[in-house]
Amino acid sequence: MQVIQRTVLLLALSMSVGFVTLLHPTAAQAQDVIESQIDGEFEGWEGETVIKLQNGQIWLQTEYHYHYHYAYSPDVIIFQTSGGWKMKVEGTDKAVGVRQLR
């Protein structure tokens, strides 16, 4: 993902969850963001969706949200908030609460 697109996406995410993110995050802040792709098909959020990423991590949806959206290997950004981790999947409007299983 290009630097400008990442900055715009992070700014949009910050506005959607109610906190301010600097346009040029420090090294410590950058560690609170994970970028990857879903390993295979994504069929949306179902309440307890398990997401396997191409980087080998596995995440579980912790915040109830239902939304159907089909995509093959979409980009994801996972970022830390004061309330835990949130995942934003490319092509969806909402960042959803998640926790890492592996």
HELIX and SHEET records of a PDB file:
HELIX    1   1 VAL A    3  VAL A   17  1                                  15    
HELIX    2   2 ALA A   27  ALA A   30  1                                   4    
SHEET    1   A 6 VAL A  33  GLN A  37  0                                        
SHEET    2   A 6 ASP A  75  THR A  81 -1                                        
SHEET    3   A 6 GLY A  84  VAL A  89 -1                                        
SHEET    4   A 6 VAL A  96  GLN A 100 -1                                        
SHEET    5   A 6 ILE A  58  GLN A  61 -1                                        
SHEET    6   A 6 VAL A  50  LYS A  52 -1                                        
SHEET    1   B 2 GLU A  41  PHE A  42  0                                        
SHEET    2   B 2 ALA A  71  TYR A  72 -1                                        
SHEET    1   C 2 TRP A  45  GLU A  46  0                                        
SHEET    2   C 2 TYR A  66  HIS A  67 -1                                        
END                                                                             
